[in-house]
Amino acid sequence: MQMRATRIDEAVDRTALEHKVKEMYKRVAEEPDGEFHFEMGRRLAERLGYPTADLDRIPAQSVDSFAGVGYHMDLADIRPGDVVLDLGSGSGMDTFIAALKVGPRGRVLGLDMTEAQREKAKRLAKAAGIDNVSFHEGYIEDPPFDEDSVDVIISNGVINLSAEKGRVFAAAARLLKPGGRLALSDIVTEKPLPEEVKCDATLWAACIGGALQQDDYRSAITAGGLKVAKVRENPQYGFLTDSANGASKTWGVKSVSILATR
């Protein structure tokens, strides 16, 4: 299984992929009302399960640019005083919700490679006076933080975009304290994707081309040094365009939420 996962990761032109992802998520930050393969915003967040009370307490513009694929805050079980890392934090919606839960004694670190997303999140945090969050430049395969320094890692619809998913999970295991939790939502498939899809950087950026077959995804988590504790599907998530929906029907592209522990 691990060999098949590795071949998927090697299929795409990584330089082209990074360019496509940065361009698409720059648009997500700057043009939340634009047309994308995926839904965005508050209506999506509420349908996925985000409590309206939490959404009401964070910057509305971060919710406008929310492009996640599931809800996993209940799995994360974030507690007052926790240190939380949000991998692929985007415009900060999940980061700000985590900040509500950690309280003034806790800290939330947002990590994103797209400058427009980071800058938007920083502006929103400053304007709202949210001082227990910080946003950092970097890649989810190599987070710039110390080992055993994080209580909880969260991520929403981002790891499928990485061409080196094994490195992402291994990095998460290094950063988590013993007993720490990784709670994520992501896109997986029921059947392995064909080569022409895996090699298409545009489909990767649309959260389809990089999706691993679900068993391979779980294997990558465990190979990274974590234990899968819970997996649930998110049938309330769906794509918008005909091409994306076609991929979903043909290969079983779907959203799942996962809890893993160190």
N, C-alpha and C positions, 0 to 999 in steps of 0.2 A: 504493500500500500504506500509506503513512504517513497518508493521509487516512482510510482505514478504521480504522487503529489509533486515530486521534484521536477518531473518532466513538464507538468503544467506550469510551474514557476519559470522554467527556462524557455517557454514557448514564445513569450512576448518580448519585443524590443523594449528594454527597460528605459532607455532614454526617451523614446517616444511616449511610453506610458507615463512617465513622470510629467512630461510636458502636457499631455492630454488631461491628466488629473488636475494639475495646477490651474490650467486654463478653465476647466469646467467648474472647479470649486471657487475660483476667483469670481466667476459669474454667479455662483450660488450666493456668495457674500454680497455682491454688488447689485444683482438683478434677481431678487427672490421671486419676482412675479414672471420671470422668463419661462421659456418652454424647455423642459427636460424630459428624460426618459422616466423620471421618478417624481413622485409627489413631494411637496414640501409644506412646511408651515404648521400653524396651530391645529388646523382641522386634522391633519395627519397625526400630530402628536397626541391629540385627545383620542383618536380612534385606536392608536397603538396601546393606550392605557395610561398615559401621563395624567396625573390628577390635575384638575383645573386649578385647584388651590395653589399648587406649585407653579404652574404656568403664570398665574396672576401675579406672582411675587418676584419674577425675574424680568430682565429687559425684553420688551416685546419684539424688538428687532432681532434678537437672538433666536426667538421662536420663529420669526418669519423665514429665517435662513436654515431652519432645522431640516435636515435631509436624512434622518435616521431610518432604520428599517424595523425597529422593535422597541420594546420596553423591558428593561432589566434592572431598574433601580431596586425593586423588591428583592431580587436575587443578590444584589450587591450588599444589602443590609448595612448601609453606611451609618456609622455611629458618631455621636459628638466627640470631637477631638481627633478623628481619623485624618490621616494623610491620604489623599486620593489623587490618582493620576488618570487623566482622560486622554486616551490615545486617539489622535485625530479629532481634536476638540472643535474644529470649525469655528463658527461664530459664537460658541460658548453656551448653548442652551443646557446641555447635560452638565457642563462644568458649573454653571450657576445653580442648577438644581442640587448638585452635590454640595455646593457651598452652603445651601440652606440646611443641609443635614449634618455637616461637620461642625457647624456653629463657629463662634469666635475663637475657640481653642484649636480648631482644625485648620487644614490647609488643602486647597485643591490646585493641582498643577495641570494646565492644559498644554498639550503638545501638538503642533501642526506644522507641516512643511509649506503651507500656502500663506504667503505674506498678507494677502488681502483678508483672509479669514482671521489671522492673528490680530491684525491691526483693528479690525472691526470689534473683535471681542475685547481688546484692551480699552477701546474708546467707550464701549458700553459699560464695562466694569467701572471705569473712572467716573462716568456720568452718573451711575447708580450708587456710587460710594461703596462698592463691594470690594473690601480690602483683604479678604482671605482667599483670593484667587490670584494666580499669575499665569501668563501665557508665554510659551517658550518655542523657539524655532528648533526643528529637528525632525528626525525620521522615526517612525514607530519601530523599525528594525533595530535602532540603536539609540534609545532614549538617553538623554544626557543627565542622568540622575544616579545616585549612589545605590549600591546593592543593599538589600534588606532595609529599604527606607520608606516603603509604601505599604499602607494597610489594605488598600483596595485599588484595583485598576478597572476602569470602565472603558468601553469602546462601542461605537454604534455605526455599523455599516461601513467600516473603514478597512478592516483587515483583509477583506476580499480584494482590495485595491493593491495590496502588496504582492510583489513578485517573489518575496522571500518570507513566506508565512511562518516557516519553522524558526527563523530568527526572531520574529515578533514574539512568539510564545516562549522561546528560550530567554529573551530579554525580560519578559513579564515575570518569569520564574525567578530571575536574578534580583529584580527590583522588589518583589514582594517579601514582606517579613514572613517568618514561619507562621503558617495558619492563615496567611493572607488570601484574599479572594480576587479572582478575575471574573467580572460579569460583563457579558457582551451580547450584542445582537449583530447578526451578520447574514450574508447571503450564501447559501450552499446549493448543491444540486443533488437530485436523486440519481442521475446518470452522469458519467464522465462527459465533459464537453468535447466536441470535435475540434480538431487542430485549427480549422479556419476561424473558429470563434476564439480560441485561446490565443491566437496570434494577432487579433484585432485590438489595437490599443484603445480605439474608441469604445468598443464593447466592454473593455476592462474598466474604463473611466465611468461607464454607465452602470457599474456594479454587477455586470453579468459575466464578462469574459474571464475574470479572475476567480470566479466562484469554484471552490473545491467540491468534489463529491463528498457528501456528508460524512461517510466513514473515514475518508482521508483527512477531513478537517479535524475530527476527534482524535485521530492518530497523531496528527501534527501537534495538538495540544499536549497529549501525554508524552510524546517524544521530547517536547520542550521542558518537561519536568513538572507538569501539573497533573492533577487528578480531576477528571470530569465528574461533577457531582449531579448536574441536572441539565437536561436539554428539553426545550419545548418549542413547538412551532408557532409561528405568528401568521395565521391565515388571514388576518385583517390587513396585512400588507400586500400591495400589488403594484405592478408597474403601470405606466400610463400609455406608452406608445404601442402600436400594433407589433412592431418588431420585437420589443422587449417582452410583450405578452406571449408572442409566438415562441420565444426561447423558453419562457416559463413552462409552457405546455409541452414542448418537445423534450426538454431535458429535466423537467422538474425543478426549475429554479425557484427557490423559496427562501423565506426568512425564518431564522431560528434565534432563540435566546439561549445562552449557555452560561452556567456557573461552573467555574473550575477553582480548585484550591491548591495551595502549595503545601 
